Amino acid sequence: MSACYNDMNYGTYRQANMAINSLDELIEITPGVRSGQPRIAGRRITVADIAIWHEYHGWGADRIATEFELSLAQVHAALAYYFAHRDDIQDSIKQEQSLAEAIRKANPSLVIERLRGQ
């Protein structure tokens, strides 16, 4: 049996020859980028975005990864972060929805206004 498959040497082999991504390397929080929300490292896609696509739109991890050119590891890391911080992420989603609704009310669509006037 090759040394790389020997149980005693596997950990050393793995560390030397494979990149090991931890959740901390896949998810980052940067003040000033997407309002400091947790997001996919190096991307502007937030954990909340992934959660919305998964929970509200019913998209699977494969579809999310394909649609946004992410690895499955990135999508699963975002989902793991979401489920570990579900209440906080849900509060953030609700706040964004409230803000979007307030902006819509303050700035009505000119097209809709014209259609209502006809």
KEKEKE-135422 format. One record per residue: residue in three letters; y, x, z of N, C-alpha, C, O in turn. Coordinates in steps of 0.001 Angstrom, whole numbers, always signed. Each point is the difference from the previous one (the first is absolute). Last residue first. Example, Ala and Ser with C-alpha at 12.3 -4.5 7.8 and 13.67 -1.06 7.14 Angstrom:
{type SER; n.y -2250; n.x +12850; n.z +7080; ca.y +1190; ca.x +820; ca.z +60; c.y +1090; c.x -770; c.z +730; o.y +1108; o.x +509; o.z +169} .
{type ALA; n.y -6828; n.x -219; n.z -239; ca.y +1190; ca.x -890; ca.z +0; c.y +1200; c.x +900; c.z +0; o.y -19; o.x +1036; o.z +665} .
//
This chain:
{type GLN; n.y +56358; n.x -54542; n.z -16910; ca.y -217; ca.x -713; ca.z -1267; c.y -527; c.x -1394; c.z +223; o.y -236; o.x -732; o.z -961} .
{type GLY; n.y +1055; n.x +4093; n.z +4428; ca.y +1222; ca.x -641; ca.z -466; c.y -191; c.x -807; c.z -1279; o.y +866; o.x -797; o.z -362} .
{type ARG; n.y -4333; n.x +3491; n.z +2338; ca.y +273; ca.x -1149; ca.z +868; c.y +1212; c.x -785; c.z -469; o.y +77; o.x -1212; o.z +204} .
{type LEU; n.y -1170; n.x +5234; n.z -2401; ca.y -1018; ca.x -1005; ca.z -290; c.y +205; c.x -1253; c.z +853; o.y -228; o.x -1113; o.z -474} .
{type ARG; n.y +3005; n.x +4826; n.z +1245; ca.y +295; ca.x -594; ca.z -1309; c.y -999; c.x -1097; c.z -345; o.y +371; o.x -1040; o.z -544} .
{type GLU; n.y -1130; n.x +3537; n.z +4471; ca.y +1213; ca.x -803; ca.z +152; c.y +359; c.x -713; c.z -1303; o.y +371; o.x -1174; o.z +13} .
{type ILE; n.y -3887; n.x +4275; n.z -87; ca.y -415; ca.x -1231; ca.z +703; c.y +1209; c.x -919; c.z +182; o.y -117; o.x -1214; o.z -169} .
{type VAL; n.y +995; n.x +5401; n.z -1675; ca.y -840; ca.x -776; ca.z -925; c.y -400; c.x -1316; c.z +637; o.y +82; o.x -1053; o.z -634} .
{type LEU; n.y +2219; n.x +4241; n.z +3221; ca.y +907; ca.x -682; ca.z -934; c.y -792; c.x -862; c.z -987; o.y +467; o.x -1064; o.z -407} .
{type SER; n.y -2052; n.x +2356; n.z +5490; ca.y -199; ca.x +358; ca.z -1402; c.y +953; c.x -795; c.z -886; o.y +82; o.x -1223; o.z +112} .
{type PRO; n.y +1166; n.x +2379; n.z +5064; ca.y -840; ca.x -897; ca.z -818; c.y -43; c.x +458; c.z -1457; o.y +949; o.x +580; o.z -527} .
{type ASN; n.y +184; n.x +1646; n.z +5256; ca.y +243; ca.x +345; ca.z -1398; c.y -857; c.x -867; c.z -913; o.y -982; o.x +477; o.z -567} .
{type ALA; n.y +815; n.x -929; n.z +5306; ca.y +1374; ca.x +483; ca.z -121; c.y +389; c.x +280; c.z -1454; o.y +1185; o.x +21; o.z -333} .
{type LYS; n.y -5638; n.x -1346; n.z +1439; ca.y +915; ca.x -1085; ca.z +341; c.y +1455; c.x +409; c.z -190; o.y +821; o.x -809; o.z -433} .
{type ARG; n.y -4183; n.x +4081; n.z -220; ca.y -95; ca.x -1053; ca.z -1032; c.y +979; c.x -1137; c.z +268; o.y +646; o.x -501; o.z -921} .
{type ILE; n.y -1042; n.x +3868; n.z +4173; ca.y +682; ca.x +521; ca.z -1187; c.y -30; c.x -1031; c.z -1129; o.y +994; o.x -187; o.z -702} .
{type ALA; n.y -3399; n.x -810; n.z +4592; ca.y +1439; ca.x -29; ca.z +298; c.y +801; c.x +493; c.z -1205; o.y +1048; o.x -561; o.z -319} .
{type GLU; n.y -5727; n.x +884; n.z +69; ca.y +415; ca.x -1410; ca.z -60; c.y +1500; c.x -128; c.z +264; o.y +675; o.x -784; o.z -667} .
{type ALA; n.y -2630; n.x +5039; n.z +1134; ca.y -11; ca.x -396; ca.z -1411; c.y +472; c.x -1449; c.z -159; o.y +739; o.x -312; o.z -934} .
{type LEU; n.y -1295; n.x +1939; n.z +5314; ca.y +1129; ca.x +651; ca.z -653; c.y +91; c.x -409; c.z -1469; o.y +1088; o.x -291; o.z -497} .
{type SER; n.y -4818; n.x -1171; n.z +2904; ca.y +1207; ca.x -676; ca.z +488; c.y +1240; c.x +585; c.z -657; o.y +897; o.x -743; o.z -399} .
{type GLN; n.y -4996; n.x +2841; n.z -474; ca.y +35; ca.x -1317; ca.z -639; c.y +1242; c.x -771; c.z +417; o.y +617; o.x -668; o.z -830} .
{type GLU; n.y -1420; n.x +4803; n.z +2896; ca.y +376; ca.x +198; ca.z -1401; c.y +78; c.x -1333; c.z -739; o.y +890; o.x -201; o.z -827} .
{type GLN; n.y -2425; n.x +117; n.z +5261; ca.y +1418; ca.x +369; ca.z -30; c.y +481; c.x +190; c.z -1438; o.y +1092; o.x -443; o.z -355} .
{type LYS; n.y -5692; n.x -335; n.z +1047; ca.y +789; ca.x -1211; ca.z +275; c.y +1499; c.x +288; c.z -46; o.y +772; o.x -803; o.z -524} .
{type ILE; n.y -3725; n.x +4456; n.z +132; ca.y -101; ca.x -853; ca.z -1196; c.y +846; c.x -1260; c.z +186; o.y +718; o.x -404; o.z -915} .
{type SER; n.y -1121; n.x +3259; n.z +4614; ca.y +811; ca.x +630; ca.z -1043; c.y +11; c.x -843; c.z -1273; o.y +1043; o.x -168; o.z -631} .
{type ASP; n.y -3889; n.x -1132; n.z +4137; ca.y +1408; ca.x -231; ca.z +377; c.y +934; c.x +566; c.z -1064; o.y +996; o.x -630; o.z -355} .
{type GLN; n.y -5550; n.x +1536; n.z -164; ca.y +273; ca.x -1422; ca.z -263; c.y +1445; c.x -346; c.z +351; o.y +659; o.x -736; o.z -734} .
{type ILE; n.y -2170; n.x +5032; n.z +1829; ca.y +137; ca.x -125; ca.z -1461; c.y +311; c.x -1450; c.z -367; o.y +837; o.x -248; o.z -868} .
{type ASP; n.y -1729; n.x +1171; n.z +5405; ca.y +1247; ca.x +648; ca.z -422; c.y +240; c.x -171; c.z -1500; o.y +1119; o.x -287; o.z -426} .
{type ASP; n.y -5213; n.x -1292; n.z +2210; ca.y +1136; ca.x -797; ca.z +497; c.y +1333; c.x +583; c.z -457; o.y +888; o.x -735; o.z -434} .
{type ARG; n.y -4952; n.x +3148; n.z -665; ca.y +170; ca.x -1280; ca.z -689; c.y +1227; c.x -784; c.z +451; o.y +764; o.x -481; o.z -837} .
{type HIS; n.y -2978; n.x +5150; n.z +1290; ca.y +1374; ca.x -349; ca.z +390; c.y +392; c.x -1366; c.z -572; o.y +1146; o.x -218; o.z -396} .
{type ALA; n.y -5461; n.x +2121; n.z -389; ca.y +256; ca.x +614; ca.z +1306; c.y +1374; c.x -398; c.z +554; o.y +225; o.x +57; o.z +1209} .
{type PHE; n.y -1567; n.x -1429; n.z -5554; ca.y -808; ca.x -702; ca.z +991; c.y +192; c.x +581; c.z +1401; o.y -150; o.x -716; o.z +989} .
{type TYR; n.y +2453; n.x +2827; n.z -4594; ca.y +426; ca.x -1397; ca.z +146; c.y -787; c.x -705; c.z +1102; o.y +589; o.x -638; o.z +873} .
{type TYR; n.y -1894; n.x +4962; n.z -2117; ca.y +1255; ca.x +44; ca.z +754; c.y +484; c.x -1435; c.z +257; o.y +429; o.x -329; o.z +1106} .
{type ALA; n.y -4130; n.x +763; n.z -3852; ca.y -368; ca.x +382; ca.z +1370; c.y +1241; c.x +18; c.z +893; o.y -30; o.x -478; o.z +1135} .
{type LEU; n.y +705; n.x -249; n.z -5709; ca.y -613; ca.x -1178; ca.z +630; c.y -411; c.x +308; c.z +1439; o.y +159; o.x -844; o.z +882} .
{type ALA; n.y +1526; n.x +4394; n.z -3436; ca.y +1064; ca.x -985; ca.z +232; c.y -563; c.x -1239; c.z +688; o.y +620; o.x -534; o.z +919} .
{type ALA; n.y -3687; n.x +3781; n.z -2245; ca.y +818; ca.x +526; ca.z +1101; c.y +1116; c.x -987; c.z +337; o.y +284; o.x -246; o.z +1172} .
{type HIS; n.y -2950; n.x -693; n.z -4907; ca.y -729; ca.x -248; ca.z +1246; c.y +759; c.x +537; c.z +1210; o.y -54; o.x -598; o.z +1075} .
{type VAL; n.y +1875; n.x +1457; n.z -5326; ca.y +6; ca.x -1450; ca.z +258; c.y -699; c.x -298; c.z +1319; o.y +511; o.x -770; o.z +812} .
{type GLN; n.y -568; n.x +5231; n.z -2304; ca.y +1369; ca.x -401; ca.z +344; c.y +56; c.x -1485; c.z +356; o.y +649; o.x -384; o.z +973} .
{type ALA; n.y -4736; n.x +2118; n.z -2539; ca.y +293; ca.x +531; ca.z +1337; c.y +1400; c.x -417; c.z +449; o.y +201; o.x -351; o.z +1163} .
{type LEU; n.y -1609; n.x -588; n.z -5543; ca.y -565; ca.x -947; ca.z +956; c.y +266; c.x +467; c.z +1427; o.y +189; o.x -820; o.z +898} .
{type SER; n.y +3330; n.x +2335; n.z -4503; ca.y -1421; ca.x +252; ca.z +262; c.y -503; c.x -1084; c.z +952; o.y +784; o.x -633; o.z +708} .
{type LEU; n.y +3224; n.x -318; n.z -4251; ca.y -267; ca.x +564; ca.z +1316; c.y -1484; c.x +340; c.z +89; o.y -817; o.x -528; o.z -755} .
{type GLU; n.y +3848; n.x -1868; n.z -2738; ca.y -426; ca.x +1393; ca.z -161; c.y -110; c.x +717; c.z +1343; o.y +571; o.x +1072; o.z +202} .
{type PHE; n.y +271; n.x -5866; n.z -1105; ca.y +1102; ca.x +857; ca.z +440; c.y -343; c.x +1492; c.z -11; o.y +686; o.x +814; o.z +618} .
{type GLU; n.y -3755; n.x -4407; n.z -2032; ca.y +1317; ca.x -516; ca.z -384; c.y +1129; c.x +996; c.z +292; o.y +977; o.x +68; o.z -746} .
{type THR; n.y -5502; n.x +899; n.z +2162; ca.y +160; ca.x +48; ca.z -1457; c.y +1412; c.x -398; c.z -419; o.y +622; o.x +681; o.z -815} .
{type ALA; n.y -1806; n.x -1005; n.z +5399; ca.y -25; ca.x +1405; ca.z -421; c.y +263; c.x +122; c.z -1496; o.y +766; o.x +863; o.z -427} .
{type ILE; n.y -1240; n.x -5174; n.z +2197; ca.y +1253; ca.x +602; ca.z +459; c.y +79; c.x +1448; c.z -477; o.y +1033; o.x +439; o.z -507} .
{type ARG; n.y -5054; n.x -2697; n.z -310; ca.y +1088; ca.x -505; ca.z -845; c.y +1332; c.x +633; c.z +388; o.y +771; o.x +409; o.z -868} .
{type ASP; n.y -4565; n.x +636; n.z +3508; ca.y -128; ca.x +545; ca.z -1359; c.y +1160; c.x -435; c.z -889; o.y +572; o.x +810; o.z -729} .
{type ALA; n.y -961; n.x -2607; n.z +5140; ca.y +484; ca.x +1386; ca.z -8; c.y -64; c.x +610; c.z -1395; o.y +900; o.x +744; o.z -391} .
{type GLY; n.y -472; n.x -6031; n.z +525; ca.y -869; ca.x +976; ca.z +634; c.y +594; c.x +1397; c.z -112; o.y +953; o.x +229; o.z -745} .
{type TRP; n.y +1674; n.x -5167; n.z +852; ca.y -427; ca.x +1132; ca.z -814; c.y -893; c.x +915; c.z +820; o.y +246; o.x +228; o.z +1184} .
{type GLY; n.y +2210; n.x -4525; n.z -12; ca.y -1452; ca.x +96; ca.z -84; c.y -517; c.x +1145; c.z -857; o.y -1148; o.x -30; o.z -444} .
{type HIS; n.y +5727; n.x -1597; n.z +1982; ca.y -381; ca.x -184; ca.z -1400; c.y -1506; c.x +119; c.z -211; o.y -500; o.x -316; o.z -1080} .
{type TYR; n.y +2415; n.x +799; n.z +5454; ca.y +606; ca.x -1211; ca.z -559; c.y -408; c.x -273; c.z -1444; o.y -109; o.x -1154; o.z -415} .
{type GLU; n.y -1596; n.x +5053; n.z +2920; ca.y -148; ca.x -1200; ca.z +834; c.y +502; c.x -1283; c.z -666; o.y -652; o.x -1040; o.z +93} .
{type HIS; n.y +954; n.x +5364; n.z -2389; ca.y -1365; ca.x -217; ca.z +472; c.y -162; c.x -1348; c.z +703; o.y -903; o.x -772; o.z -324} .
{type TRP; n.y +5161; n.x +2214; n.z -1238; ca.y -889; ca.x -124; ca.z -1160; c.y -1421; c.x -335; c.z +439; o.y -696; o.x -772; o.z -659} .
{type ILE; n.y +3821; n.x +1609; n.z +4069; ca.y +340; ca.x -1235; ca.z -725; c.y -943; c.x -195; c.z -1173; o.y -535; o.x -1093; o.z -190} .
{type ALA; n.y +173; n.x +5131; n.z +2590; ca.y -478; ca.x -1137; ca.z +797; c.y +267; c.x -1322; c.z -714; o.y -862; o.x -879; o.z -16} .
{type ILE; n.y +2591; n.x +4833; n.z -1870; ca.y -1461; ca.x -29; ca.z -143; c.y -566; c.x -1215; c.z +735; o.y -877; o.x -694; o.z -516} .
{type ASP; n.y +5443; n.x +1475; n.z +1068; ca.y -280; ca.x -374; ca.z -1392; c.y -1501; c.x -158; c.z -213; o.y -458; o.x -993; o.z -565} .
{type ALA; n.y +1869; n.x +2667; n.z +4720; ca.y +240; ca.x -1441; ca.z -112; c.y -262; c.x -485; c.z -1431; o.y -555; o.x -1083; o.z -187} .
{type VAL; n.y +423; n.x +5666; n.z +1056; ca.y -1197; ca.x -630; ca.z +557; c.y +146; c.x -1516; c.z -109; o.y -973; o.x -697; o.z -286} .
{type THR; n.y +3880; n.x +3330; n.z -3237; ca.y -158; ca.x -95; ca.z +1451; c.y -1348; c.x -601; c.z +371; o.y -683; o.x -620; o.z -815} .
{type ILE; n.y +2858; n.x +3612; n.z -3441; ca.y -831; ca.x -1175; ca.z +279; c.y -284; c.x -38; c.z +1498; o.y -604; o.x +920; o.z +552} .
{type ARG; n.y +2884; n.x +2574; n.z -3137; ca.y +883; ca.x -983; ca.z +637; c.y -756; c.x -1291; c.z +335; o.y +617; o.x -984; o.z +408} .
{type ARG; n.y -2520; n.x +6328; n.z -599; ca.y +271; ca.x -1178; ca.z -820; c.y +955; c.x -921; c.z +743; o.y +232; o.x +172; o.z +1197} .
{type GLY; n.y -2105; n.x +3892; n.z +675; ca.y +478; ca.x +401; ca.z -1311; c.y +313; c.x -1144; c.z -943; o.y +374; o.x +233; o.z -1149} .
{type ALA; n.y -3460; n.x -1509; n.z +5089; ca.y +662; ca.x +1296; ca.z -62; c.y +365; c.x +347; c.z -1439; o.y -830; o.x -70; o.z -906} .
{type ILE; n.y +514; n.x -4960; n.z +2659; ca.y -917; ca.x +968; ca.z -578; c.y +771; c.x +1320; c.z -156; o.y +1098; o.x +11; o.z -556} .
{type ARG; n.y +841; n.x -3054; n.z +4365; ca.y -272; ca.x -120; ca.z -1429; c.y -1020; c.x +1038; c.z -432; o.y -323; o.x +922; o.z +748} .
{type PRO; n.y +3425; n.x -3513; n.z +3644; ca.y -1147; ca.x +831; ca.z -358; c.y -372; c.x -250; c.z -1461; o.y -23; o.x -1139; o.z -465} .
{type GLN; n.y +5139; n.x +439; n.z +1824; ca.y -1292; ca.x -669; ca.z +152; c.y -1137; c.x +964; c.z -325; o.y +175; o.x +901; o.z -820} .
{type GLY; n.y +4819; n.x -307; n.z +630; ca.y -814; ca.x +648; ca.z +1026; c.y -1338; c.x -664; c.z +247; o.y -656; o.x +275; o.z +1005} .
{type SER; n.y +3837; n.x -1566; n.z -4487; ca.y +435; ca.x -425; ca.z +1345; c.y -861; c.x +588; c.z +1107; o.y -112; o.x -592; o.z +1074} .
{type ARG; n.y -343; n.x +1995; n.z -5671; ca.y -554; ca.x -1339; ca.z +230; c.y +228; c.x -458; c.z +1439; o.y -896; o.x -542; o.z +648} .
{type VAL; n.y +2473; n.x +5018; n.z -707; ca.y -840; ca.x -339; ca.z -1147; c.y -707; c.x -1309; c.z +338; o.y -782; o.x -78; o.z +947} .
{type GLY; n.y +3659; n.x +2050; n.z +2251; ca.y +788; ca.x -51; ca.z -1227; c.y -801; c.x -292; c.z -1260; o.y +581; o.x -240; o.z -1059} .
{type PRO; n.y -3135; n.x +2390; n.z +5140; ca.y +1256; ca.x -739; ca.z +130; c.y +786; c.x +55; c.z -1309; o.y +118; o.x +1060; o.z -615} .
{type THR; n.y -5426; n.x -708; n.z +894; ca.y +1152; ca.x +855; ca.z -242; c.y +1262; c.x -835; c.z +148; o.y +213; o.x -930; o.z -778} .
{type ILE; n.y -5933; n.x +1047; n.z +1541; ca.y +1200; ca.x -758; ca.z +346; c.y +1166; c.x +965; c.z -134; o.y +51; o.x +1029; o.z +675} .
{type GLU; n.y -5527; n.x -1342; n.z -2698; ca.y +1142; ca.x +686; ca.z +602; c.y +1133; c.x -977; c.z +277; o.y +103; o.x -1064; o.z -610} .
{type ILE; n.y -5799; n.x +1787; n.z -824; ca.y +1057; ca.x -957; ca.z +345; c.y +1138; c.x +789; c.z +649; o.y -233; o.x +829; o.z +880} .
{type LEU; n.y -3530; n.x +1561; n.z -2283; ca.y +43; ca.x -1024; ca.z -1042; c.y +1111; c.x -1021; c.z +216; o.y +473; o.x -616; o.z -955} .
{type GLU; n.y -1565; n.x +4242; n.z +3993; ca.y +374; ca.x +618; ca.z -1270; c.y +157; c.x -1036; c.z -1116; o.y +657; o.x +266; o.z -1007} .
{type ASP; n.y -2081; n.x -1516; n.z +5415; ca.y +1349; ca.x +564; ca.z +100; c.y +474; c.x +626; c.z -1310; o.y +1201; o.x +48; o.z -266} .
{type LEU; n.y -5660; n.x -1622; n.z +751; ca.y +925; ca.x -1119; ca.z -140; c.y +1443; c.x +499; c.z +33; o.y +856; o.x -518; o.z -717} .
{type SER; n.y -4201; n.x +4145; n.z -877; ca.y +24; ca.x -881; ca.z +1157; c.y +996; c.x -1119; c.z -279; o.y +783; o.x +68; o.z -947} .
{type ASN; n.y -3818; n.x +3401; n.z -2284; ca.y +1241; ca.x -741; ca.z +207; c.y -139; c.x -885; c.z +1224; o.y -923; o.x -807; o.z +95} .
{type ILE; n.y -1404; n.x +5432; n.z -2294; ca.y -240; ca.x -1093; ca.z +934; c.y +1337; c.x -668; c.z +269; o.y +897; o.x +601; o.z +591} .
{type ALA; n.y -3357; n.x +2687; n.z -4550; ca.y +1247; ca.x -413; ca.z +630; c.y -301; c.x -1196; c.z +893; o.y -606; o.x -977; o.z -441} .
{type MET; n.y -3000; n.x +4903; n.z -808; ca.y +447; ca.x -1366; ca.z -264; c.y +1336; c.x -258; c.z +686; o.y +221; o.x +423; o.z +1135} .
{type ASN; n.y -2851; n.x +3745; n.z -794; ca.y -72; ca.x -378; ca.z -1401; c.y +506; c.x -1401; c.z -335; o.y +9; o.x -378; o.z -1171} .
{type ALA; n.y -256; n.x +2637; n.z +5630; ca.y +406; ca.x +1053; ca.z -926; c.y +146; c.x -495; c.z -1429; o.y +783; o.x +559; o.z -769} .
{type GLN; n.y -2336; n.x -3411; n.z +4304; ca.y +1365; ca.x +422; ca.z +290; c.y +498; c.x +1015; c.z -1014; o.y +1177; o.x -11; o.z -360} .
{type ARG; n.y -5670; n.x -1400; n.z +51; ca.y +910; ca.x -1110; ca.z -290; c.y +1444; c.x +420; c.z +220; o.y +860; o.x -282; o.z -835} .
{type TYR; n.y -4258; n.x +3298; n.z +2035; ca.y +75; ca.x -153; ca.z -1456; c.y +1033; c.x -1062; c.z -365; o.y +829; o.x +198; o.z -888} .
{type THR; n.y -1799; n.x +328; n.z +5427; ca.y +735; ca.x +1160; ca.z -501; c.y +192; c.x -106; c.z -1504; o.y +1094; o.x +244; o.z -510} .
{type GLY; n.y -3773; n.x -3517; n.z +2521; ca.y +1390; ca.x -129; ca.z +440; c.y +866; c.x +1134; c.z -509; o.y +1123; o.x -231; o.z -448} .
{type TYR; n.y -5830; n.x +383; n.z -380; ca.y +698; ca.x -1008; ca.z -799; c.y +1464; c.x -128; c.z +396; o.y +868; o.x -79; o.z -869} .
{type ASN; n.y -4560; n.x +2893; n.z +2764; ca.y +1066; ca.x +604; ca.z -787; c.y +860; c.x -1033; c.z -733; o.y +1022; o.x +355; o.z -587} .
{type MET; n.y -4804; n.x -1552; n.z +3320; ca.y +781; ca.x +895; ca.z +845; c.y +1194; c.x +577; c.z -748; o.y +1025; o.x +304; o.z +611} .
{type ASP; n.y -4215; n.x -3098; n.z -2883; ca.y +803; ca.x -743; ca.z +969; c.y +894; c.x +907; c.z +833; o.y +1137; o.x -366; o.z +300} .
{type ASN; n.y -2644; n.x +1511; n.z -5301; ca.y -551; ca.x +198; ca.z +1320; c.y +921; c.x -679; c.z +1010; o.y +1209; o.x +229; o.z -13} .
{type TYR; n.y -299; n.x +225; n.z -4679; ca.y -574; ca.x -1268; ca.z +437; c.y -652; c.x +95; c.z +1373; o.y -449; o.x -1006; o.z +549} .
{type CYS; n.y +2482; n.x +4751; n.z -2771; ca.y +1052; ca.x -1018; ca.z +52; c.y -537; c.x -1356; c.z +435; o.y +775; o.x -868; o.z +403} .
{type ALA; n.y -3634; n.x +4710; n.z -1058; ca.y +774; ca.x +61; ca.z +1246; c.y +1050; c.x -1093; c.z +75; o.y +342; o.x -452; o.z +1092} .
{type SER; n.y -4897; n.x -268; n.z -3913; ca.y +1247; ca.x +756; ca.z -95; c.y +766; c.x -66; c.z +1312; o.y -65; o.x -991; o.z +728} .
{type MET; n.y -5332; n.x +616; n.z -1161; ca.y +1174; ca.x -842; ca.z +0; c.y +1237; c.x +887; c.z +0; o.y +53; o.x +1001; o.z +715} .
//
